[in-house]
Amino acid sequence: MCTPNPASDLGLVDANSSCSCSTHGHSSNPAAVISLAAKTEDFLVTGMTCSHCVASVTEELSLLPGVESVEVELNVGAPSRVTVASSATLDLDDVRTAIGEAGYELAGTER
């Protein structure tokens, strides 16, 4: 019986595993997964109240060069935490502009 390999959930393959499921369903293309060397940065954004707000901010930030993923922790009535994973440190003015394009305001960073 094949037991799940926790590393396979991340797209990683245990080279010492004799289990044939450790490579099942995973791409061998390293560009298909988020870089393990990605930098994550947290930003605080004001004015977000719903899933449309989350989608707008996510879309604009995703357009910045090097951005690999965007996660939003919506906090209605207070600044929402936006975590961005990117291949390099993002320019704060670019982040501020992208958030402004979405219709919201950068309230601060947690760098």
BAMI-527509 format. One record per residue: residue in one letter; x, y, z of N, C-alpha, C in turn. Coordinates in pm, whole numbers, plus 50000, padded with zeros to 5 digits. Example, Ala and Ser with C-alpha at 12.3 -4.5 7.8 and 13.67 -1.06 7.14 Angstrom:
<recs>
A513194943150780512304955050780513204967050780/S512854977550708513674989450714512905000350787/
</recs>
This chain:
<recs>
M500844988250000500005000050000500895012450000/C500475022249928501235034649916500725044550019/T501635049850101501245059950199501635073550146/P500825083750176501125097150125502465102150177/N503165109050091504435115250126504155130250142/P504285135950264503975150150283504735159150186/A505925155450147506695163750054506025164249918/S505285153749881504665153749749503545163949740/D502975168049852501945178249851502505191649806/L503785193449817504425205849776505035204749636/G504805193549569505395191549439506825186549447/L507245182249566508585177149585508565162049575/V509635156049533509705141649520510835136449607/D510545126549689511555120349773512325110549686/A513575113549658514395105249571514615091349629/N514485090049760514705077149825513425069049840/S512325074649795511045067849812510875057149706/S510425045349749510135034849653508675035249612/C507935044549666506515045749638506325052249502/S505555045949416505355051249282504425063349281/C503695065849388502775077249389503495090349420/S504755090049457505445102349494505635111849377/T505495107049254505615115849140504305117049064/H503285109949106502015110049036501355123749042/G501005129048925500255141348919501065153948938/H502355153048949503175164948969504005167648845/S504125180248815504885184548699506375183448726/S507125179648624508575179648638509145193148598/N508285202448560508695215848522508855224448647/P510075228548683510275236248805509565249748802/A509255255048685508555267848677507085266348711/A506585254148719505175251848745504825253348893/V505805253948980505545255549123506205268349170/I505705273749281506285285949337507705283049381/S508565292249352509975290949387510135289249538/L510965279649578511245277949720512055289549775/A512655297349685513455308849726512635321749724/A511315320749705510485332649698510535340349829/K510495353449818510455362149934508985365349962/T508605365450088507235369450121507285382550197/E506345391150164506235404150228504785406350264/D504545412250379503195415250425502935430250414/F501745433450364501305447250350499945448650417/L499665460350470498365463150529497605472450435/V496365468650403495565475850306494235479750371/T493845492450356492585497150414491505498050307/G490245496850354489095498750267488515486050208/M489115474650232488635462150175487495456650260/T486355452950194485195448250269484595435150220/C485025430250102484355418450047485295410749953/S484775399849898485575391449808485945398749679/H485115408249635485455416049516486685424649544/C486765430249664487935438049704489185429349700/V489065417449755490185407949758490635404749616/A489665402149527489995398749388490685410349318/S490215422549342490805434349277492255436449320/V492505435749449493865437649500494775426349452/T494265414049456495045402549411495415404049263/E494465408149182494715409749038495785420249011/E495665431849074496635442549050498035438949098/L498135433149217499455429349267500075418149185/S499255409249133499765398149051500405402848922/L500075414848880500655420448757502075425748776/L502485427648901503845432748926504895422248889/P505995426548829507045417048791507575409248910/G507675396048894508245387448996507245381949096/V506015387149096505015382349192504585368149154/E504675359249253504325345149231502975341549293/S502615348049403501315345649464500935357249554/V499605358549575499065368849662498005362249749/E498095364449879497095359349973496575371150054/V495255371650073494645382650147493895377150267/E494175383150382493435380150505492495392050527/L491255390750478490285401650484489915404650628/N489965417450664489635421950798488745434350784/V487435432050772486495442950750486525452650868/G486635465450838486655475650942488045478750996/A489035471550948490425473650990491315470150871/P492595473650878493485469950767493535454750745/S493475450850619493595436750581495055433650552/R495495421650590496875417450565496945410950426/V497865415950345498085410550212499515405150208/T499645392250185500955385850179501295382950034/V502435387949991502875386349852504165378349849/A504175367549771505405359849748505945364049612/S507225367549609507825372049483509265367249475/S509795367849354511155363149331512195373149381/A511775385449411512685395649462511885405349548/T512575413649624511895423749704511165433349612/L509915436149645509105445049562509375459549596/D509285468249495509415482549514508135487549582/L508275494149695507125498649773506225508149694/D506805516649611505985525749530505155517949428/D505715507149373504965498849279503795491949350/V504035487249471502975480749550501885490849581/R502275502749626501315513349658500475516849535/T501105518049420500405521349296499425510349258/A499855497749266498985486449231497755486049322/I497955488049451496845487949546495915499849517/G496485511249483495685522949446494875520549320/E495475513749222494765510349098493555501549127/A493655493349231492535484749269491465492649345/G491805504849390490845513249459491005513549609/Y492165509349659492375508549803493655515749840/E493965516149968495135523550014496075514850095/L497355516150065498385509450143498495516650278/A498245509250387498285515350521499625513150589/G500385503350544501665500650606502245487550556/T503435484650605504115472250567504585465150692/E504875452650677505465444750784506675437650727/R507645445550686508845440050621509845435850724/
</recs>
